[in-house]
């Protein structure tokens, strides 16, 4: 329920009739990914459910699916610089990262309803979800999130490194950000608080 509520709050989809799917397209199934999170001691932290697209059943012709990830040599060099110079570091994990990316209008995606989910007012009708946002499991969602993140970083003054597109540098604030899919590590010579939407 929490996962569906979170996706609905972000307006991830519109509920539409199956008959509205363009000719030649099909609704892609989704699946529930269940995970038990534990604390370092092994004690139960929480149960986590994520509803994902079955990317293995999503047509991917014409979709750019590659998304760059920060290279380990870049990570090692950044951590070495931070340790040597006493810079402050922190790690950021985006919550529902991919949902921040819009589904491209020229790449419509329809998904089957999640198991056990029937929105009020559509009972007994043959409905599917027309995606407005990207979700986990889509073959192109990492790429779309990277493009969304890069645009946001550029807007607040970060430039990608020529040697690694996942190393973003803000020269004026002296901050470097390493991005690995939906997680970031930040290092700064002077402590500066910043946010990326």
N, C-alpha and C positions, 0 to 999 in steps of 0.2 A: 504493500500500500504506500509506503514512504517513497519507493522508487517511482511508482506511477505518478504520485502527487508531485514529485520533483520535476518529472518530465512534462507534466501538464502545466505546472507553474511557469516553465520556460517556453510554453507554447510550441513544444517539439513537433506537434502534428495537428492536423485537422481530421476529424472523423468524416469520411465520405462514403458514398455508396460504391460498391464494387463496380457497378456499371459505368462509373466515371473514369475508370482506368483507361488510358489511351489504347487503341488497338495495337496488338503486338506486344504489350507489356503485361506482366503478371505481378501480383503482390508477392513479395519475398517474405518467407517465414522469419520469425524472431525466436529467441530462446532465452530462458532464464539462466544466468550464470550465478551460482551460489558459492559463497566463500565464508569460511569461519576465520575471523581475525583474532589473533592472540597477542597478548602482551609479551615482552621479552622473557618473563618468568614462565610463560606457557599457559598462564591463566586466560580464560575466555575474555576477549575484549568486546566483540560484537559479531552478530550474524549479518552478512551483507548480501543483498540480492541486487543484481543488475540485469535489466532487460536489454538484450542486444540483438542486433541484426544478424541473420545467418549469412555472413559475407560469402561463405562458400557456395551459396545459392544465388548470389546477386550477380546479374550480368555486369561484366567489367570492361567490355569492349569500349574503347574510346575514353576511359577514365584514367586520369593520372593517379596512380596508386602509391608512388614512391614518396616518402616523407623523410627528410634528413634527420639524423640523430647525432648528437654531439659525439665526437670521436674520443676514445679513451686517452690518446696522447694529449688532447686539449684539456680533458678533466685533470689528468696528472699535472700538467704544466700550471693550470690555474690553482690547484690545491697547493702545489709547491710554492708558487708566488705568494699565496695568502699566508701560508705558514711561515715563510721566510720573512715577510714584511709585517706580520702581526695584523693582517687585515681581518675584518669581521666577515663571517660567512653565515649564510642561513639557507635552508632548504625549503622549497615551496612545492606543495602538491595541489594541483588544481582539482577542485571537486567538480565532477561531471564535465570535464574539460571539453570533450567533443561537442557537447550540446551548445557551446558558445558559437559554433560555426553554423552559418546558414546553409541550408541545402540549396545548391545552385539551381536556378530556375530552368536552365537548359539540361539539367540532369535529374528529372523528377524521379522520386522513389516512393513506392507504395509498399507498406508492410502489412502483414496479417495482424489481427488483434493479438495482444499478449494473452497467453493462457490465463483464464479466470477473470479477465478484464472485460466488462461490458458497460460502456458508459451509459448513464441515465438518459432515457429518451430514445435509445436505439435498440431496445430489446426486440429480439425476433427479426431484425433486419440484417441483410447481408452487407456489412460494413467493413471497411479497411482504413488504414491510416495513411494519409498523404503527408509525408514528412516535410516539415518546415526547417528543421534543424538536423544536424548530424548526430548519430549515436554510435556507441561502441559496436564494433563488429562490421561496420560498413567498410568495404575495401578501400574507399577513398577518404574516410574520415580523418586518419592521421595527417594526410596531405592538406586537407581543407583546414584543419586546426592549425597546422604550421603556418599556412598562409594568413589566417586570421591573427595569430599571435605575432607574426612578423610585421603585419600592418599596424597592430597596436603598439609594438615596441618602437617602430619608426615614428609613430605619432608623438611619443613622449621623449624622443631624442636619441634612441639607441640605433646603432648601425651594426649590421652583421659583419663579422670578420671575413676577409677575403679567403683565408685559409680554412675556415670552418663556419658554414652558414648558421650553425646553432650556437655560436659564441657571439653574443650581442654586447657591444661596448658603448657606454655613455661617457664620452671624453670629458665633458664639462663637470659631471658629478663624480667621475672616477669610479664607475661601477661596471663590473662585468657580470653577465648573466649567461650561464650555460643551460641549454634546454635539451632535455631528453624526453621526447614525446609529450607527456603531460606533467612532467616534473621539471623543476628548475633548481639550480644552485646559484646563489648570488654571492659575490665577493666585492667588498668595497674598502677603499683606503680610509674613507671617512664614513661614519654611520649615517646613512640617508635612507629614509623610509619612502617607499614608492609602491604604487599599485598598478596592475595591468588589468583592464576589463576584458 
